[in-house]
């Protein structure tokens, strides 16, 4: 029976003895062994009464068994819902209830706290720890190593990923088999992956980057992964000589650059470094190339769409841009008020359309109608522009736009000036309430190690580079910027922290 995602990414490797996963302890798992493991888990799901279309919520540490659970869901037609391991029980309660998950898989340490929640919502609960042990694997041990694949279509749901929810309750993005498969095949071709590639995988697998980009691409081409439980500079540096490619978030690259063992010689054999999930500073691009001779390839994606654009594999990889639209993706910049397309060079809302774009938000038809146009374009909420050469520049999230005295101020424009100043490692600009202007920009600066940024000199540089209405009313040096698990700066947290900065101040 046809099951496009499982047939193309998993079943295509049946019987292969080649290594799929190189493990942190030096062990390895072949494709055949991985598929036998996932089939046993698929039998567990069927025995638990899960039917095609049912949801399975998994908050588990990264392990080969956790990855096999994703494969099992694909084979059994179950919708996979991976959850951030940092979520609290209260947060998990919402995801379980909202998704209607029939089965919850968690770390054994969470079972006591989660069991009453799951029971109250009518969900079964199983456990799986970082070593691949727990009740789920106990149940799988005696199951057959074969499973009759459930028929599904490209339009059937394969994944349910919840957005980060910075402006209210998280929304469940419904990703179909076609969404995931099309993007994997597009990226494999765009980034020239093949069966000889070995990807260093240090990303979490509760997020689209580590699960649906990195893993699916390697499955699509039949390559191997060095499967590390997390990003650890010592482990990454030790295993890089075995890899041909690496996908990471900007933090991975800045931490490697801070380590003197990370050299051009260490990565001379490498083919590709990819960065995403958060903006990569132009300075990091330059330092990385100067150190290694490699130009990091930056791309742009979202929970709702997987990848939309990419800097070229062959051709100019431009720092500060996310490249050009992928071959099967339509991208346009529109007026946020009217939806009319804007010419190149103008800042507006980024909208995308393609086989990668999700089906809608789970149980939120009104929100889906707000953000998915009838012609298939998804209103991303990201502000950007397309330059004369077709490269896409991300200016920021629409909710991060600062409207000061009725004028639009784009934080990214200010951040680029601040980041270029001596002694500045990075910056973030947010809007906070102001009694006269309604809202004004505040710049938060993180200093380079052992540096003391000259605030007066930075203010002078801003005055020379930007119109007066764009000048931050205050520049503050902070120790660090708050980030989520994927390295994105949490501007909502900064806005909350500094919202009373101008309280009581008269215009």
N, C-alpha and C positions, 0 to 999 in steps of 0.2 A: 504494500500500500504506500502511496506517495506521502512523504513528509519532507518537504523541500529542505528545511533547515537541517534536520538530522541526516537526510540522505547525502547532502553535499558536504557538510562539515564533519560528520562523524562516521556514518556507514561507509563512506568512501575509503576509510582506512582499515576496514575489517581485515584481520589476519596479518597486518603489518607488524613486523618485529622490530622495526626501527624505533629509536627512542623518541618519545613525545615530550616527556618531562625529565629534565635533569634536576634532581632534588638538592636541597641545601646540605643534607648530610652526606652527599656524595653518591647516593643511590640514584636509580633511574626507573622510569616507568615507560614501557613500550606502548605504542598505539593499541596493540591487541590487549594488553593488560588493562589499559585505561578503559577501553570499550567493554571489557568483561565486568569491570568494577561498576561502570555506569548502568549496565544491563541489570546487575544485581539490585542496584538502587531503584531502577525503574520497576522491578518486580515488587520491591517493598512498597512503593507508592501505590501500585495497583492493589496489593493486598490490604493496604490501609483504606481502600475504597475511593481513592482519588480518581476522578473521571476527567476526560479531556476538557480543558477550559477551566478546571479548578485551579485555585492559586495556592502556591507553596511559598511561605515566607521564611527566609533563611537569614539569621543573624549569627554567623559562625566565623571563627578565625580562618584565615587563608590556609588551604591545604589541598593536596591532590583530590582528596575525597570530596571537599567542598566544590571543587571544579567539576568533578564527576556528577555531582548532584544536579548541576546545570544541564549536563548532557542527558541525564536521566529524565529530567523534566521535558526536554525537547523530544526524546523518544516516546515518552508516555503522553505527550500532548498537554502536559500540565504547564501552567503559566508560572514562570520563575520570578520571584520577588526578592532580590538580594537587599539586605539592609545594613547600613553602616554599623560597625561594631561598637561605635561610641554612643549610639542611641540609648536613652534611658528606658526603663520599663514603661513610664508614662507615655513617652513618644511611641514606643512599640505598640502600645494599646491602640493608639489611633490607626497605625498602619494595618494591624491585624483586623480591626473592626471595619475600617474603610474598604479594605481589599476583599473582605469576606474569606480570608485564607482558611483552607480546610486543614492544613498541616503547618505547624511552626517547628523549625529546626533551630536549636540554639546551643550555645556552649553549656556544658553541664553546670557551670557555676551560676548560670542565669535561670536554671530550670525551676528552682524553688520559688523565685519571684514571679516568673512568667506563667507557671502552671495555672494558678487561679485565674489569671487574665485570659489565657487560652481557653480554659474550661468554660468561663463565663461567656465567651464568644463562640462556643461550639467548635473550637479547633482542637485537633490532636497535637501532641507535642513529642518531639524526639530530640536527642542530643547528639552533638558532634564537636569534638575538641580539636585543638591545633595539631595533635598527633594522629588524627584520623580515627580516634576511638569515641565510643559513646553508644547509646542505644540504637541509633540509626544503623551503624555498622554491625552491631550485634545482630540486628534483624537481617541485614544483607548477607551475612556470612554464609548462611545455608540456602540462599536463593540461587536459582539457576543463573549461569553466566550468559544467558541469551534471553531476549525479550522480543515479542512480536511488536514491531513499531506501529504506533497508532497513526492512522491517516489524518493528515492536516493539510490545509491549503496555505498559500502565501499570505492570505488575508486573515488567517487565524492568529490570535495573540500568542506570543512566545515569552514576552517579558513585560513586567510592570515595574517601572522605576519611578520612585517618588522624587520630585524636585526638592530643593533645599528648603523651600518654605520661608524665605526671609520676609515676606510680606503677607503673612497669614498662614493658614493650614497648607501643608504640602499637597501637591497635586500628583496623582498617579498617571504617568505617561504610558499609554498603551502602545507597545511596540510589537509589530507583527513579525511573522517569520520572514516575510518579504523585506521588511525594513532592515532586519539584521543581516540577512543573507546578501542583499544587494550592496549594502555598505561595505561588508567584508570583501566582496569580490572587487569592488571599485578601488578600495584602498590597497589591496594586494597588488593590483596592476599599477596603480599610481606610484606606489613606493617600491616597485620592482622586487617584491618578495617571491621566493621560490622554496622548493623543498630542501635546499642546501642551507637555508638561513637558520641561525640559532638566535632567538630573541632573549635578551636578558629581561626577565619579568619580575620587577620589584614593586609593582603597583598593587593596590587592593583590588579584590574582585567583587566588591559590592557596588562598584561604580562602572559606568559605561566604558571608561577609558581602559581599565584593566580587563574587563570581561568581554564586552562586545566589540572593542577595537583590537586590542593586543591579542587576546585569545582567539577570536574568530578569524582574524587575518592569518594566524599561524595554522589554524585548522584548515583554512581554505587552500593553503599551498602545501600542507603536509610537512611543515618544518618542525623544529624543536624549540622548547623554551627552557631556559634556566629559571626554575620556579622558586624564587626566594620568598619567604614569608612576609618580608617587609623591606623597606629601603634601609640598609645599613651600609655606610661607606666602606667598612672593612670587607664585608662580604661581596659588595659590588666590585670593588677594586680587585679582589681575589679571583672573581669569576669572569671579569671582562675579557681576559685573553681567550676564553672559550666561545665568546659571542661574536655575531656579525652585526647585530643591531640592538638598539635599546630604545624603549619608549618610556618617557618620564614626565614629571611635572617640573616647573622651573626650580623648585627647591632641590630636586635631585642634582641638577647641574651646578647650582651655586655651591652646594655642599661638596661636590666633587672638586670644584675649582679651589675650594679652601684647603684641600688636602694635597700636600706636595708630592705624594705618590702618584697622583693622577697626572699623567704626562702624555705627550704625543706618541712616545714610544709604546706606552701601554695600550693605546687604541689605534695603532698604525694599521692593524688588520681590519678594523671596523668599517662597515659599509654605510651605516645610517644611524643618526641620533634624531629622535622625534620628540617634540615637546608640545604639551597642550594642557587643558583643564584650567589654566590661568595664564595671564599674559607673561611673556618672557621679556625681561628688560633688554633694550638694545645693548646696554653695557655688558650683560651676560653673554649675548651673541658674540660681541667683539672679544671678550676675554677668552671665551671657549675656542674661537677660531685661532687666536694668537697662541694659545697653549697647545692645541691639538692639530690644527690644520683643518678641522672639520667645521662645517657650517650647520648648525642645528636647523632641522626642518620644523617650522612651526605651522600648526593647523588650527582650525576652528570648528568646534562642534558643540552640541547641547544634549542634555538628557533626552529631549523630545525628538532629536534628529540624528543622533550619532554625528558623523563628520559631514561638514558642508563645504569647506574650502581647505586648500593646502598649498603651501609654497611648493614649487616644482622640485621633483627629484633631479631633473636635469634642467639647468637654467638658474636664474638668479633667485636666491633665497633672501628676501629683504627683511632685515630686522625691523621690528615695529609693525609688520604686516602679518596677516594670516594667509597670504597667497591669493590664489584665484579659485573660483568655484570648481568643484570636482566635475568630471565630465557629464554626469547625469543629474546635476543639481542646477536649478535656475535660481539666481540670486539678484535681487534688486533693492535699491534704496528708495524709500518712499517718505512722503510728508506724513508725519505722525497724526496730523489732524485730518487730512483729506484722503490719505492712502494713494495719492497720485505719485507716479514714479518721478524721481529727481535725477537731474543730469550728473555725470561724473564730476567729482570734486566737491559736491554738496553733501553735508551731513544730514542724515535722516535715519529712519527705522530700517533695519535689515529684515527683509522677508525672504524666505527660501521655499522652494518647491522641488520635490523629487521623490523617488521610491524610498528614500531614507526617512522621510517625514512621517512621524507617528500618526496613529489613527485617531487620537483625541485623548481627553482626560477622563480617567475612570470615574464613572458616576457623576460627571460634571458637564452635562450637555450645554449649559449656558456658557461656561468658561470655554469649552471647546469652540462654540460658535463665535465667541469674542476673538479668539486667537487663530482660528483656522478659517481662511476665506473660502467661499464656495468654489473658487477656481484652484484650490489646493495650496495656495501660498500660506505659509505659517508666519505669523507676526512674532518675531523672536523676542522682542523686548530689548534687543541690543541696538545701540546707536552706532552708525559707522558711515564710511564713505568709500567710494571706489575711485582710485586715482587714475591718471591719464593712461597708465599702462595696464589697467585692469586688476591691480592688486587691491585687496580689501583691507581697510584699516578699521579696527574696532575702537570706538571712542569711549564706550562705556555702556552700562545698563541705563535704560530710559529712567528707571527709578532713581538713578544716581545723578541725573541731570540737576544742576543747580540753577534755579531761576531767581536771579538777584536784581531787584528793582525792575522786574519785568523782562529782563534780558537773559538769554540762555547762556550758561557757562558750562562748558564741557570739561569735567575734571581731568580727563586724559591730557588735554592740551596744557594744563598747568603742570601736571605731573611730569611731563616730558622736560619742561624747563627746570623744575626742581631736581629731577634725577641727574641732570647734566652738570649740576654745580659741584665744586670741590667739596669733598668730605661727605657727600650724600650717597648712601647706599641705595635707598629706595624711598618712595613717598606715596602718600595717599591723600587725595583731596575729597572732602565731603561737604555737603551743604548743611548748615545748622540755622535755626531760627534767628532772625535779626529784627529788632523793633522798628527800624526804619525801612530796610530793604526787603523785608519779608523773609529773605533767606540770604545767606552769604557763604562764601567759600572759606574753609579752614584747611590749611595744609599741615599734615603730620609727616615729619621727616625722621627717618632712621639713619643714624650716622654710620659711616664706615668704621671698622674696628680702629680704635685709638685716634679717631678724628673728632674734631669739634667744629661742626659747620658754623660759618660766620653768617648769622641770620641777617644782619644788616646788608652784607654783600649779596646774599641771595635775594633779598627784597629788591635791591637795586637791579639785579639781573632780571627779575620778573617785570619790573617797571620798563626795562628796555625791550622786553620781548613781547609783552601782552598789553592789550588795551586796558585802560584803568578799571573798567567794570569787571574784568576777569581776575583782578588781584585779590589773593586771599587776604581777609581782614586780619588774620593771625596765622603765624607759622610756629609750630610747636615741635620740639625735638622729643621723640618718644623712643623707648627702648626697642620696641618691636611692633609689628602690625598683626592684629588678630587674623588668623586664617582658618579655613575649614580643612577637612581631611585631604582635599585635593589641591591645597595650596592657594586657593582664592582668598583674597583679602575680604574680610567680612565688614563691608562698609556700613551695613545696618548697625553693627555693634559700635562702630566709631561714631555714627550719628547719634546713637543713644547716649554714648559716653560724654559727648561734647555739646549736647543739645542746649544746655543752660549756660554756655560760655558767655553769651551776650545778654543774659537775663539781667534786667535792671539798668542796662546801658541805654542811654538816650542817643537817638540817631546821630 
